[in-house]
Amino acid sequence: MHMSKLIFARNAASLVLAGLALGACSTSGGGGASVAPAPVRAASSEGTVPDYCPQVSLREGTAILRKGEGDNLQYIASISGTTRSCRVRDGQLYMEVGIAGRVVPGPAARSGEVQLPIRVAILDANQLVYSQLGQQPVGVTPAGGAQDFRYVDRAIRIAVPKGRSLVVYAGFDEGPQNGAKRPGS
């Protein structure tokens, strides 16, 4: 009986520590009472982990990319998840934004590599402070089934915001379509 209580206590402590670690990297929009966080969570030679690391959002219309239609559909790419990490060093916010997804070949798929155009953009108080378009190669074969992909933008360096005013967007971006204005431009 004593051993089972010890195991339970150890498992409960592990869950609490895991919850605290996860909470250090995320924000929530929920209401309720809040406690003023410490200015930083930890220190290292790579900088400090700030108490604020903004969530990544997908702008409407940027989570799915289709190449072709009907019988001419080459593939459909979709974003299934995002993540981010933040560090502060020398007055700069260093961020890494990760995007995960999948490419499903269509009836007109050809064997080879497709390039997925992925943009990460950051607004601070509605002012664009970062925008980078990257390319993620994904191998596709007509009979090969869906292929997972992961893209990480590690180049983000911006001034530390004065408040919690950052908005981070990620998504597919092929540029203006037929003279239309791109969302967020």
C-alpha positions in Angstrom: 0.0 0.0 0.0 2.8 2.4 0.8 4.5 1.8 -2.6 1.3 2.6 -4.5 0.9 6.0 -2.6 4.5 6.8 -3.5 4.0 6.0 -7.2 0.7 8.0 -7.2 2.5 11.0 -5.6 5.4 10.8 -8.1 3.0 10.6 -11.1 0.9 13.5 -9.7 4.1 15.6 -9.3 5.1 14.8 -12.9 1.7 15.9 -14.2 1.9 19.2 -12.3 5.4 19.9 -13.6 4.4 19.0 -17.2 1.4 21.3 -16.9 3.6 24.1 -15.7 6.1 23.6 -18.5 3.3 23.6 -21.1 1.7 26.7 -19.6 5.0 28.5 -19.9 4.8 28.3 -23.7 1.2 29.0 -24.4 -1.3 31.7 -23.9 -5.1 31.5 -23.4 -7.9 33.8 -24.1 -10.0 32.5 -21.2 -11.3 34.7 -18.5 -10.9 34.4 -14.8 -8.4 35.6 -12.3 -4.8 36.0 -13.3 -1.6 36.4 -11.5 1.0 38.9 -12.8 3.7 36.7 -14.3 7.4 37.1 -13.7 9.3 39.0 -16.4 11.2 35.9 -17.6 10.9 32.2 -16.9 14.5 31.0 -17.3 17.9 32.1 -18.4 20.5 30.5 -20.6 23.3 31.4 -23.0 20.6 31.4 -25.7 18.6 34.1 -24.0 15.6 34.0 -21.7 12.2 32.5 -22.1 9.6 35.4 -21.9 6.3 35.1 -20.1 4.6 36.0 -23.4 4.9 34.0 -26.6 2.0 34.7 -29.0 -0.1 32.0 -30.5 0.1 31.3 -34.2 -3.2 31.8 -36.1 -4.2 30.7 -39.6 -5.8 33.4 -41.6 -9.0 32.4 -43.3 -8.3 30.8 -46.7 -4.7 30.0 -46.1 -4.9 26.6 -44.5 -5.6 24.7 -47.7 -3.8 24.9 -51.0 -5.3 23.2 -54.1 -3.4 22.7 -57.4 -6.0 22.1 -60.1 -9.6 21.1 -60.0 -11.7 18.0 -60.8 -9.9 15.5 -62.9 -7.0 18.0 -63.2 -6.4 18.1 -59.4 -2.7 17.5 -58.9 -2.7 17.7 -55.1 -4.4 19.2 -52.0 -2.1 20.5 -49.2 -3.5 21.3 -45.8 -2.0 22.7 -42.6 -2.9 20.6 -39.6 -1.1 22.3 -36.8 1.2 25.1 -35.7 3.6 25.8 -32.8 6.1 28.4 -31.7 8.9 29.1 -29.3 10.3 32.4 -28.0 13.5 33.6 -26.5 14.6 37.1 -25.6 18.2 38.1 -26.2 19.9 41.5 -26.5 16.5 43.4 -26.7 15.3 41.1 -29.5 12.5 38.6 -29.6 13.8 35.4 -31.3 10.9 33.2 -32.5 10.6 29.9 -34.3 7.3 29.2 -35.9 6.5 25.6 -37.0 3.8 24.4 -39.4 2.8 20.8 -39.9 0.5 19.4 -42.6 -0.1 16.9 -45.3 -0.2 16.7 -49.1 -2.7 14.4 -50.7 -2.2 13.5 -54.4 -5.1 14.1 -56.8 -6.1 12.3 -60.0 -3.7 14.3 -62.1 -0.7 13.9 -59.7 2.7 13.4 -61.2 5.7 11.8 -59.4 8.1 14.4 -58.2 8.5 17.2 -55.7 6.0 20.0 -55.1 7.0 23.3 -53.5 4.6 24.6 -50.9 4.7 28.4 -50.5 4.4 29.1 -46.7 4.3 32.6 -45.3 4.9 33.7 -41.7 3.8 37.2 -40.9 3.8 39.1 -37.6 1.8 42.2 -36.7 2.5 44.4 -33.7 -0.4 46.7 -33.0 -1.6 46.2 -36.6 1.8 47.2 -38.0 3.6 44.6 -40.1 7.0 43.9 -38.3 7.9 40.6 -40.0 6.9 38.8 -43.2 8.8 35.9 -44.8 7.8 33.6 -47.6 9.4 30.1 -47.5 9.2 27.1 -49.7 8.7 23.6 -48.4 9.5 20.7 -50.8 7.3 17.6 -50.5 7.7 14.4 -52.6 4.5 13.3 -54.2 3.7 10.1 -56.1 0.3 9.3 -57.7 -0.2 6.0 -55.9 1.9 6.9 -52.8 -0.8 8.3 -50.7 -0.7 11.3 -48.4 2.7 12.8 -47.4 3.3 14.7 -44.1 5.4 17.9 -44.1 7.0 20.1 -41.4 8.2 23.7 -42.0 10.0 25.8 -39.5 10.9 29.5 -39.8 13.9 30.1 -37.5 14.8 33.5 -38.9 12.4 35.7 -36.8 14.1 38.5 -35.0 11.9 41.5 -33.9 12.0 44.1 -31.2 10.5 42.9 -27.9 6.9 44.2 -27.9 5.9 46.7 -25.2 2.7 44.7 -24.4 0.9 41.6 -25.6 0.2 43.1 -29.0 1.8 40.6 -31.4 -0.4 38.6 -33.8 1.4 35.8 -35.7 -0.1 34.4 -38.9 1.0 31.4 -40.9 -0.4 29.9 -44.0 0.0 29.1 -47.7 0.6 32.1 -49.9 0.7 31.9 -53.7 0.6 35.7 -54.0 -2.2 37.7 -55.6 -4.7 35.7 -57.6 -6.0 37.3 -60.8 -5.1 40.8 -59.6 -6.8 40.3 -56.2 -5.2 41.7 -53.1 -3.6 39.2 -50.8 -5.1 39.0 -47.3 -3.2 41.1 -44.9 -1.5 43.2 -47.6 
